[in-house]
């Protein structure tokens, strides 16, 4: 079978465990050279360890692939640049950046601390922006030098950010921001040969085991092939590898949901029903008009992304 990413150079953040590990292994199977970035910290961002990144590198090398470990902090400006520079120095360039690293510090809004807000926003939003900024600068310079690459930027959003899960104001805000940033970046970087997309995966990992694991694990097996685990993080990797390949040209500015064997294209905010008049509205006029306007609008999706069954 043809390797979709033969000799493409890929940087993947948070690639030591879970989803990121599956992405790294799949890109390697597809012929890519992989920079495995991971601090090796806990799910809340504390601590660090070199083991997870080295283990994934060893797995890739054992299958005959090429990989190198990176322990740079994705949210550190210089660390993010060093990560991109590592790909160029070791493998001669950069074709794909997958921003996957993340942490959780869930708390309801009334109980959330400043530090819990800042730490999650830092890792997710700054940790997506900083590597993307340095990768984009590299791709721009390559384009200006007449060496335009078939480049791919793949970011990670979440159903929590798109469809709003209570208890995750920090994480959801970051993930919603990443979805918007991805669409904006797609429009800005098109001139340099770069496509930008995002995914919102549903899979069992360290960050989701409290929600999806154990007795709270949803039954998604209806209609599934025998032995198929819809929550296996490996299910997400084929789409990410395909988005990182040259085959995905023309697909940009999109947000894809992946759960088991289901792939969804999310549809973003758009202007719905409206009212207007000549001149300024008076506050007293709106009491009858706004409720009627809202009744005409589509209801907000549930956290699954689906419209509630009892919606009018």
C-alpha positions in Angstrom: 0.0 0.0 0.0 1.2 3.5 -0.9 2.5 5.6 2.0 0.5 8.8 2.1 3.2 10.8 3.9 6.4 9.3 2.4 9.4 11.5 3.5 7.2 14.3 4.9 8.6 15.9 8.1 6.0 16.1 10.9 6.1 17.8 14.3 3.5 16.5 16.8 3.1 18.1 20.2 1.9 16.0 23.1 3.0 12.9 21.2 4.2 10.8 24.1 0.8 9.3 25.1 -2.8 8.9 24.0 -3.9 10.6 20.8 -0.6 12.2 20.1 1.2 8.8 20.3 -1.3 7.3 17.9 -0.7 10.2 15.5 3.1 9.8 15.6 2.8 6.0 15.0 0.4 6.5 12.1 2.5 9.2 10.4 5.5 6.9 10.7 3.6 4.0 9.2 2.7 6.4 6.3 6.4 7.1 5.8 6.8 10.4 7.6 9.8 11.5 9.7 8.5 12.5 13.1 9.5 15.0 15.8 7.9 13.5 18.9 7.3 16.5 21.3 6.2 15.8 24.9 7.2 17.2 28.3 6.0 14.0 29.9 3.9 15.8 32.5 0.7 14.7 34.2 -2.8 15.4 32.8 -3.0 18.6 34.8 0.3 19.8 33.4 2.5 19.2 36.5 5.8 17.4 36.4 7.9 16.2 33.5 9.6 13.0 32.2 11.6 12.1 29.1 10.3 8.5 29.0 7.1 8.9 27.0 8.7 10.8 24.1 11.7 8.4 24.0 9.4 5.4 24.1 7.4 6.6 21.0 10.7 7.3 19.2 11.8 3.7 20.0 8.5 2.3 18.7 8.9 4.3 15.4 12.5 3.2 15.0 11.5 -0.4 15.7 9.2 -0.3 12.7 11.9 1.1 10.5 10.9 4.7 10.7 12.8 7.9 11.6 12.0 10.0 14.7 13.6 12.3 17.2 12.4 13.3 20.7 11.7 16.9 21.7 11.0 18.1 25.3 10.3 21.8 24.5 7.5 23.5 26.3 4.9 24.3 23.5 3.8 27.5 25.3 7.3 28.8 25.6 8.2 31.2 22.7 11.8 30.0 22.4 10.9 26.4 23.1 8.3 26.4 20.4 10.9 27.8 17.9 13.4 25.2 18.9 10.9 22.5 18.2 10.4 23.8 14.6 14.1 24.3 14.2 14.7 20.7 15.4 12.7 19.4 12.5 14.6 21.6 10.0 18.0 20.7 11.5 17.5 17.0 11.8 15.3 16.2 8.9 15.9 19.1 6.5 12.5 20.9 6.6 9.0 20.9 8.0 5.8 19.9 6.2 3.3 19.2 8.9 2.6 20.6 12.4 0.1 18.9 14.6 -0.8 20.8 17.7 -2.1 18.2 20.1 -0.6 19.0 23.6 -3.1 19.9 26.3 -4.0 19.7 30.0 -7.1 19.8 32.0 -8.0 21.6 35.3 -11.7 21.3 35.4 -13.8 23.4 37.7 -17.1 25.2 37.6 -16.8 29.0 37.0 -17.8 29.9 40.6 -15.0 27.7 41.9 -12.2 28.2 39.3 -9.0 29.9 40.4 -7.0 32.4 38.4 -4.2 29.9 38.2 -6.5 27.1 36.9 -7.7 29.5 34.2 -4.3 30.8 33.2 -2.6 27.4 33.1 -5.1 25.8 30.8 -5.3 28.9 28.5 -1.5 29.0 28.4 -1.0 25.4 27.3 -3.9 25.2 24.8 -4.0 28.6 23.3 -0.5 29.9 23.6 0.7 26.3 23.1 -1.1 26.3 19.7 -0.2 29.8 18.8 3.6 29.7 19.5 4.5 26.6 17.4 2.1 27.7 14.7 3.7 31.1 14.5 7.2 29.8 14.1 6.1 27.1 11.6 4.2 29.7 9.6 7.3 32.0 9.5 9.3 29.1 8.2 6.8 28.3 5.5 6.5 31.9 4.5 10.3 32.2 4.0 10.4 28.9 2.0 7.6 30.3 -0.2 9.4 33.6 -0.7 12.6 31.7 -1.6 10.8 29.7 -4.3 10.6 26.5 -2.3 7.0 26.5 -1.4 6.1 23.4 0.6 2.8 21.5 0.5 2.4 22.4 4.2 -0.2 21.4 6.7 -1.2 22.8 10.1 -3.6 20.6 12.1 -4.9 22.0 15.4 -7.0 20.4 18.2 -10.3 21.8 19.2 -12.9 19.9 21.3 -16.6 19.4 21.6 -16.3 21.2 24.9 -15.3 24.3 23.0 -17.7 23.9 20.1 -20.8 22.7 22.0 -20.0 23.8 25.6 -19.5 21.3 28.4 -20.3 22.6 31.9 -17.3 22.6 34.3 -14.8 23.4 31.6 -15.0 27.2 31.1 -11.2 27.4 30.8 -10.7 24.4 28.5 -13.8 25.1 26.4 -12.8 28.8 25.9 -9.4 27.7 24.7 -10.7 25.1 22.4 -13.3 27.5 20.9 -10.5 30.0 20.4 -8.4 27.3 18.6 -11.2 26.6 16.2 -11.5 30.2 15.3 -7.8 30.7 15.1 -7.6 27.7 12.7 -10.1 29.3 10.3 -8.3 32.6 10.4 -4.9 31.0 9.9 -6.3 29.1 6.9 -7.2 32.4 5.2 -3.9 34.0 6.0 -1.6 31.1 5.1 -3.2 30.0 1.9 -0.8 32.2 -0.1 2.2 30.2 1.2 0.8 26.8 0.2 -0.4 26.0 3.8 -3.7 24.4 4.6 -5.1 24.7 8.2 -7.7 22.5 9.7 -8.7 21.4 13.2 -10.2 18.3 14.7 -12.3 17.6 17.8 -11.7 14.0 18.7 -13.8 11.7 21.0 -11.5 9.0 22.4 -10.4 7.5 25.7 -7.2 9.1 27.0 -5.8 10.4 30.3 -7.7 13.6 29.8 -11.0 12.0 29.2 -10.9 8.9 31.4 -12.9 10.6 34.1 -15.7 11.4 31.6 -15.5 8.4 29.3 -13.9 5.7 31.4 -15.3 3.1 33.8 -18.9 3.1 34.6 -19.4 6.4 32.8 -18.2 5.1 29.5 -21.0 5.6 26.9 -22.1 2.6 24.9 -21.2 3.4 21.3 -21.0 -0.1 20.1 -24.3 -0.2 18.3 -23.6 -1.1 14.6 -19.9 -1.4 15.2 -17.9 -4.3 13.8 -17.1 -7.1 16.3 -14.1 -6.2 18.4 -14.1 -2.6 17.3 -13.6 -0.1 20.1 -15.2 3.3 19.2 -13.2 5.1 21.9 -9.8 3.7 20.9 -7.6 6.8 20.2 -6.1 5.0 17.2 -9.4 5.6 15.4 -8.6 9.3 15.1 -5.1 8.9 13.6 -6.0 8.0 10.0 -7.8 11.3 9.5 -5.0 13.3 11.0 -2.4 11.6 8.8 -4.6 12.1 5.7 -5.0 15.8 6.5 -1.2 15.9 6.8 -0.7 14.4 3.4 -0.5 16.0 -0.1 -3.8 14.4 -0.9 -5.7 16.8 1.3 -4.9 19.9 -0.9 -7.9 22.1 -1.1 -9.3 21.1 2.3 -8.7 24.1 4.6 -10.4 26.1 7.2 -12.5 23.2 8.4 -13.1 21.6 11.8 -13.6 17.8 11.8 -15.1 15.7 14.5 -13.9 12.1 14.9 -15.5 9.4 17.1 -15.0 5.8 16.3 -15.6 5.4 12.6 -17.7 8.6 12.3 -16.2 11.7 10.7 -18.2 14.9 10.9 -17.6 18.4 9.5 -18.7 20.9 12.1 -20.6 23.9 10.8 -19.6 27.1 12.5 -21.5 30.2 13.7 -23.5 31.9 11.0 -26.1 34.7 11.0 -29.6 33.5 11.7 -33.0 35.2 11.8 -33.0 39.0 12.3 -35.1 42.0 12.9 -34.4 45.5 11.9 -36.1 48.9 11.6 -35.2 52.4 10.5 -33.2 54.0 13.2 -32.3 52.9 16.7 -34.3 50.4 18.7 -35.7 51.6 22.0 -35.1 49.2 24.9 -38.8 49.1 25.6 -39.6 47.9 22.1 -37.6 44.7 22.5 -39.6 42.9 25.1 -41.9 41.2 22.5 -39.4 41.1 19.6 -36.4 39.3 21.1 -38.2 36.3 22.4 -39.9 35.8 19.0 -36.6 36.2 17.3 -35.0 33.5 19.5 -37.9 31.2 18.8 -37.1 31.4 15.1 -33.4 30.5 15.7 -32.0 27.0 15.8 -31.4 25.8 19.3 -27.9 25.3 20.6 -26.4 21.8 20.0 -26.0 19.4 22.9 -22.4 18.6 24.0 -22.5 15.7 21.5 -22.9 18.3 18.7 -26.4 17.0 18.0 -29.6 19.1 18.1 -31.8 17.9 21.0 -34.4 15.4 19.9 -37.2 17.4 21.5 -36.2 20.7 19.9 -39.1 22.4 18.1 
